[in-house]
Amino acid sequence: MENKLYRRGGIDITKLKYKSIYIITTNQQASGSYVASPNFSTYNYCWLRDGSFSAYSMDLYKKFNSSNRFFDWTNIVICRQEDKLKRILRMKTRGDILLNDDYLPTWFTLDGNECDQEWPNYQLDGYGVWLWALAQHFKITKNDNIMIKYKQSIAIAVEYLCNFWNYPCFDCWQENGETIHTATLASIYGGLNSINEYLNNSHTEKILKEIKQYVLDNNIEDGRLKKSIDVASIDASLLWTVIPFKLFEVNDLIIKKTINMIEHELVHQSGVQRYPKDTYYGGGEWIILSAWLGLYYCEVNEIDKARETLKWIESKANKSGELAEQILDNISDDSYINKWKSLWGEVASPVLWAHAMYLILLYNVKKLSL
């Protein structure tokens, strides 16, 4: 069912799908990488995580030239990490202390080089998301050569995650690098589980069971999931544990209690904040998280809620059809808005990950409406 025609700021919302595809494809570099945000200099890089979701959205809309180019690029940059992986595996065997820079990077310059920025680059979730997206790419394209073509990069990512899944790292927000995050564990689980459908590796199966048990033993508070082993508060990234990485089933009581807390503490109309007391640009509502909540509603067949979430996202497109990283309608602390603007400028827009998540939600809402 097509969305009804309406406008916001002069934008025909029925065209937002095509605008989103255009923004993603035109901001893909000659190398195959996707820039996180072209107009926000701090985001002029490619993250494995963000790019993988952009590639997945392109697969859903049969833009295979775009997704193929991205996976070809990631294959190259990950294969370059093989020697570094061997080195840190030797360090692990000796019992050496590993520092953040020792681990494999998860974001790169647009031509595929490692970054020299001080921003945290040790995030295990990126490799989990990449494996998950590659498995979806294989399912959708039905290209039997993919597993052969990317054999080396897949092996590197799998070995890396199987060895370091229970190590502290920065979360998907590039924060809190001293602890183990539930959403990160979910992405690792989802990536390893998805790719292992084709690898059938018994060691990976063992690791998957260990990850699930670890979460059950360490990352639950009062019957619901918590942000990390050390932080009991809620975080909207916990949606990853069910959608799309399936660490838990949608009808699991743990998930129901987690969703209830997210809805109670982080949702305003259909906009979703990251976590309580977020101060990044004041802590507004993130397009990607609203889309994820909408995908959860799709999964539990609450189609009216999913449509409302989709409509909310569409209403936040600016007059050029661009979706920003976050919306500052409901914020945790407005004193931080000007602080971040003075450092980095206005909120990042457009953000390719936001457009990708909109496309993914739109695809699933339409599928349920048929």
C-alpha positions as CSV (number, residue, x, y, z in Angstrom):
1,M,0.0,0.0,0.0
2,E,1.5,3.3,-1.1
3,N,1.7,6.1,1.5
4,K,-0.9,8.9,1.0
5,L,0.4,12.0,-0.6
6,Y,1.2,14.7,1.8
7,R,3.8,17.4,2.0
8,R,6.2,18.8,4.7
9,G,8.3,21.8,3.8
10,G,7.4,21.4,0.2
11,I,8.5,17.8,-0.1
12,D,6.3,15.2,-1.7
13,I,6.6,12.3,0.7
14,T,5.7,9.8,-2.0
15,K,9.1,10.6,-3.6
16,L,11.1,10.2,-0.4
17,K,11.9,6.5,-1.3
18,Y,13.5,7.6,-4.5
19,K,15.3,10.5,-2.8
20,S,16.7,8.1,-0.2
21,I,18.0,5.8,-2.9
22,Y,19.4,8.7,-4.7
23,I,21.2,10.1,-1.6
24,I,22.7,6.7,-0.9
25,T,23.9,5.9,-4.4
26,T,25.2,9.3,-5.3
27,N,27.2,9.5,-2.0
28,Q,28.8,6.2,-2.7
29,Q,32.5,6.8,-3.6
30,A,34.3,5.5,-6.6
31,S,36.0,3.0,-4.2
32,G,32.6,1.5,-3.3
33,S,32.5,3.0,0.2
34,Y,29.5,5.0,1.5
35,V,30.3,8.3,3.2
36,A,28.4,8.4,6.5
37,S,27.3,12.0,5.9
38,P,28.6,14.2,3.0
39,N,27.9,17.5,4.6
40,F,29.2,16.8,8.1
41,S,33.0,16.8,8.1
42,T,33.3,14.6,11.2
43,Y,31.4,11.9,9.4
44,N,33.3,12.0,6.1
45,Y,34.4,8.4,6.6
46,C,32.9,4.9,6.0
47,W,31.9,2.8,9.0
48,L,31.4,-1.0,8.4
49,R,28.2,-0.8,10.4
50,D,26.6,2.2,8.7
51,G,27.7,1.1,5.3
52,S,26.5,-2.5,5.8
53,F,23.0,-1.2,6.5
54,S,23.1,1.1,3.5
55,A,24.2,-1.9,1.3
56,Y,21.3,-4.0,2.8
57,S,18.8,-1.3,1.9
58,M,20.2,-1.3,-1.7
59,D,19.8,-5.1,-1.9
60,L,16.1,-4.8,-0.8
61,Y,15.5,-2.4,-3.7
62,K,17.6,-4.4,-6.2
63,K,20.3,-1.8,-6.5
64,F,22.8,-4.6,-6.7
65,N,25.5,-2.6,-8.5
66,S,25.7,-0.4,-5.4
67,S,25.7,-3.2,-2.8
68,N,28.2,-5.3,-4.9
69,R,30.6,-2.4,-5.0
70,F,30.4,-1.8,-1.2
71,F,31.1,-5.5,-0.4
72,D,34.0,-5.5,-2.9
73,W,35.4,-2.5,-1.1
74,T,35.0,-4.0,2.4
75,N,36.5,-7.3,1.2
76,I,39.7,-5.4,0.3
77,V,39.9,-3.3,3.5
78,I,39.2,-6.3,5.7
79,C,41.7,-8.5,3.9
80,R,44.3,-5.9,4.7
81,Q,43.8,-6.5,8.4
82,E,45.0,-10.1,8.2
83,D,48.5,-9.5,9.5
84,K,47.2,-7.3,12.3
85,L,44.8,-10.0,13.3
86,K,47.6,-12.6,13.4
87,R,49.6,-10.2,15.6
88,I,46.9,-9.6,18.2
89,L,46.1,-13.3,18.3
90,R,49.8,-13.9,19.2
91,M,49.5,-11.1,21.8
92,K,46.4,-12.8,23.2
93,T,48.2,-16.2,23.5
94,R,51.1,-14.6,25.3
95,G,48.7,-12.8,27.7
96,D,49.8,-9.3,26.5
97,I,47.7,-6.3,27.3
98,L,45.9,-5.0,24.2
99,L,45.3,-1.3,23.7
100,N,42.5,0.1,21.6
101,D,44.8,0.8,18.6
102,D,45.8,-2.9,18.6
103,Y,42.4,-4.1,17.5
104,L,41.0,-4.1,14.0
105,P,39.5,-0.7,12.9
106,T,35.8,-0.5,12.1
107,W,35.8,2.8,10.2
108,F,38.0,3.9,7.4
109,T,38.8,6.8,5.0
110,L,36.7,6.7,1.9
111,D,39.5,5.2,-0.1
112,G,40.0,2.4,2.4
113,N,42.9,3.5,4.6
114,E,43.0,3.4,8.4
115,C,42.1,6.7,10.1
116,D,44.5,8.7,12.2
117,Q,41.7,10.4,14.1
118,E,41.6,10.3,17.9
119,W,37.9,9.2,17.7
120,P,37.4,5.6,19.0
121,N,37.8,3.0,16.2
122,Y,37.6,-0.2,18.2
123,Q,34.0,-1.4,17.8
124,L,33.4,-5.1,17.4
125,D,29.8,-4.5,16.3
126,G,30.9,-3.3,12.9
127,Y,32.3,-6.7,11.9
128,G,29.2,-8.4,13.2
129,V,26.9,-6.2,11.2
130,W,29.1,-6.7,8.1
131,L,28.8,-10.5,8.4
132,W,25.1,-10.2,8.8
133,A,24.6,-7.9,5.9
134,L,26.9,-10.1,3.7
135,A,24.8,-13.1,4.5
136,Q,21.6,-11.2,3.5
137,H,23.4,-10.1,0.3
138,F,24.0,-13.7,-0.5
139,K,20.4,-14.7,0.2
140,I,18.9,-11.9,-1.9
141,T,21.3,-12.0,-4.9
142,K,21.6,-15.8,-4.9
143,N,25.1,-15.3,-6.2
144,D,26.9,-18.6,-5.4
145,N,30.3,-17.0,-6.0
146,I,30.0,-14.6,-3.0
147,M,31.2,-17.1,-0.4
148,I,34.2,-18.0,-2.6
149,K,35.0,-14.4,-3.6
150,Y,35.0,-13.2,0.0
151,K,36.3,-16.3,1.7
152,Q,39.4,-14.6,3.1
153,S,37.6,-11.5,4.5
154,I,34.9,-13.7,6.0
155,A,37.5,-15.9,7.7
156,I,39.2,-12.8,9.2
157,A,36.0,-11.4,10.5
158,V,34.8,-14.7,12.0
159,E,38.1,-15.5,13.6
160,Y,38.3,-11.9,15.0
161,L,34.9,-12.1,16.6
162,C,35.2,-15.6,17.9
163,N,38.4,-14.6,19.7
164,F,37.4,-11.2,21.1
165,W,33.6,-11.2,21.4
166,N,33.8,-11.0,25.2
167,Y,36.4,-8.2,25.3
168,P,35.3,-4.6,26.3
169,C,35.0,-2.2,23.4
170,F,33.3,1.0,22.4
171,D,29.6,0.7,21.8
172,C,27.7,1.5,18.6
173,W,27.6,5.1,19.7
174,Q,31.4,5.2,20.0
175,E,31.2,5.6,23.8
176,N,32.0,3.6,26.9
177,G,35.0,1.6,25.7
178,E,35.6,0.0,29.1
179,T,32.7,-2.4,29.2
180,I,30.9,-5.1,27.3
181,H,27.7,-3.9,25.6
182,T,24.5,-6.0,25.0
183,A,23.9,-4.5,21.5
184,T,27.4,-5.3,20.5
185,L,27.0,-8.9,21.6
186,A,23.8,-9.1,19.7
187,S,25.4,-7.8,16.5
188,I,28.3,-10.3,16.9
189,Y,25.8,-13.1,17.5
190,G,23.7,-12.1,14.5
191,G,26.7,-11.8,12.2
192,L,28.3,-15.2,13.2
193,N,24.9,-16.9,13.2
194,S,23.9,-15.6,9.8
195,I,27.2,-16.4,8.0
196,N,27.4,-19.8,9.7
197,E,24.3,-20.9,7.9
198,Y,26.7,-21.3,5.0
199,L,29.9,-22.2,6.8
200,N,28.5,-24.8,9.2
201,N,31.5,-24.4,11.5
202,S,31.1,-26.3,14.8
203,H,33.5,-23.9,16.7
204,T,31.3,-20.9,15.7
205,E,28.2,-22.8,16.9
206,K,30.0,-23.2,20.3
207,I,30.7,-19.4,20.4
208,L,27.1,-18.6,19.6
209,K,25.9,-20.6,22.6
210,E,28.5,-18.9,24.8
211,I,27.4,-15.5,23.7
212,K,23.7,-16.2,24.4
213,Q,24.6,-17.7,27.8
214,Y,26.8,-14.7,28.6
215,V,24.0,-12.3,28.0
216,L,21.6,-14.4,30.1
217,D,24.1,-14.5,33.0
218,N,25.4,-10.9,32.9
219,N,23.2,-8.5,30.9
220,I,19.8,-8.8,32.4
221,E,18.3,-6.6,35.2
222,D,14.8,-7.1,36.7
223,G,13.9,-9.5,33.8
224,R,14.8,-7.1,31.0
225,L,18.0,-6.4,29.1
226,K,20.4,-3.7,30.3
227,K,22.7,-1.5,28.3
228,S,25.9,-3.3,29.3
229,I,27.3,-5.6,32.0
230,D,28.1,-2.5,34.1
231,V,25.2,-0.2,33.2
232,A,21.7,-1.2,34.2
233,S,19.9,1.6,32.3
234,I,18.0,1.2,29.1
235,D,19.4,1.9,25.6
236,A,17.4,1.9,22.4
237,S,20.2,-0.1,20.7
238,L,18.9,-3.1,22.6
239,L,16.3,-3.4,19.8
240,W,19.2,-5.1,18.0
241,T,18.8,-8.1,20.2
242,V,15.6,-9.0,18.4
243,I,15.7,-7.0,15.1
244,P,17.6,-7.9,13.1
245,F,20.1,-10.1,14.9
246,K,17.7,-12.5,16.6
247,L,19.6,-13.1,19.8
248,F,16.2,-13.5,21.4
249,E,12.8,-14.3,19.9
250,V,10.2,-11.5,19.7
251,N,7.8,-13.3,22.1
252,D,10.5,-13.8,24.8
253,L,9.4,-12.1,28.0
254,I,12.9,-10.5,28.3
255,I,12.3,-8.7,25.0
256,K,8.7,-7.7,25.9
257,K,10.0,-6.1,29.2
258,T,12.8,-4.4,27.3
259,I,10.6,-3.0,24.7
260,N,8.2,-1.8,27.3
261,M,11.0,0.2,29.0
262,I,12.2,1.6,25.8
263,E,8.7,2.8,24.9
264,H,8.2,4.2,28.4
265,E,11.5,6.0,28.8
266,L,12.8,6.8,25.3
267,V,9.8,7.2,22.9
268,H,8.1,10.5,22.2
269,Q,5.2,10.0,19.8
270,S,7.2,7.9,17.4
271,G,10.7,9.4,17.9
272,V,13.2,7.4,19.8
273,Q,16.1,8.7,21.9
274,R,19.3,6.7,22.4
275,Y,19.3,6.5,26.2
276,P,18.4,8.5,29.3
277,K,20.5,11.6,29.9
278,D,22.0,11.5,26.4
279,T,23.8,14.9,25.8
280,Y,25.0,14.6,22.2
281,Y,23.3,17.6,20.6
282,G,21.0,17.6,23.6
283,G,20.0,14.0,23.2
284,G,17.2,14.1,20.6
285,E,15.3,11.4,18.7
286,W,17.3,9.3,16.2
287,I,15.8,8.4,12.8
288,I,17.6,5.0,12.8
289,L,16.1,4.1,16.2
290,S,12.6,5.0,15.3
291,A,13.0,2.9,12.2
292,W,14.2,0.0,14.3
293,L,11.2,0.3,16.7
294,G,9.0,0.3,13.6
295,L,10.7,-2.9,12.4
296,Y,10.0,-4.5,15.7
297,Y,6.3,-3.5,15.3
298,C,6.4,-5.2,11.9
299,E,7.9,-8.3,13.4
300,V,5.1,-8.6,16.0
301,N,2.4,-7.6,13.4
302,E,1.5,-4.3,15.0
303,I,1.2,-2.8,11.6
304,D,-0.7,0.4,12.7
305,K,2.2,1.3,15.0
306,A,4.7,0.5,12.3
307,R,2.9,2.9,9.9
308,E,2.8,5.6,12.5
309,T,6.5,5.3,13.0
310,L,7.1,5.4,9.2
311,K,4.9,8.5,8.9
312,W,6.8,10.2,11.7
313,I,10.1,9.6,10.0
314,E,8.7,10.9,6.7
315,S,7.4,14.0,8.4
316,K,11.0,14.8,9.6
317,A,12.5,15.0,6.1
318,N,13.6,18.6,5.3
319,K,12.4,20.5,2.2
320,S,15.2,18.8,0.2
321,G,14.1,15.3,1.2
322,E,17.1,14.8,3.6
323,L,16.9,12.9,6.9
324,A,19.1,14.1,9.7
325,E,20.8,12.0,12.2
326,Q,18.6,13.1,15.0
327,I,15.6,15.4,15.6
328,L,15.7,17.9,18.4
329,D,12.0,18.1,19.2
330,N,12.4,16.3,22.5
331,I,15.8,16.5,24.1
332,S,17.4,15.5,27.4
333,D,19.5,18.7,28.0
334,D,19.2,21.7,25.7
335,S,22.4,23.3,27.2
336,Y,24.4,20.8,25.1
337,I,22.9,21.8,21.7
338,N,24.9,25.0,21.3
339,K,28.0,23.2,22.7
340,W,28.0,20.6,19.9
341,K,27.0,23.1,17.3
342,S,30.0,25.3,18.2
343,L,32.2,22.2,17.9
344,W,30.9,20.5,14.7
345,G,28.1,22.6,13.3
346,E,24.4,21.7,12.8
347,V,23.1,18.1,13.3
348,A,24.5,15.9,10.5
349,S,22.2,15.8,7.4
350,P,21.7,13.9,5.3
351,V,22.8,10.7,7.1
352,L,23.0,7.7,4.8
353,W,22.3,5.3,7.6
354,A,19.1,7.2,8.4
355,H,17.9,7.0,4.8
356,A,18.8,3.3,4.7
357,M,16.8,2.5,7.8
358,Y,13.8,4.5,6.4
359,L,14.0,2.4,3.2
360,I,14.2,-0.9,5.2
361,L,11.2,0.1,7.3
362,L,9.3,1.2,4.2
363,Y,10.0,-2.1,2.5
364,N,8.8,-4.1,5.5
365,V,5.6,-2.0,6.0
366,K,4.7,-2.4,2.4
367,K,5.3,-6.1,2.5
368,L,2.9,-6.5,5.4
369,S,0.3,-4.3,3.7
370,L,0.1,-6.5,0.6
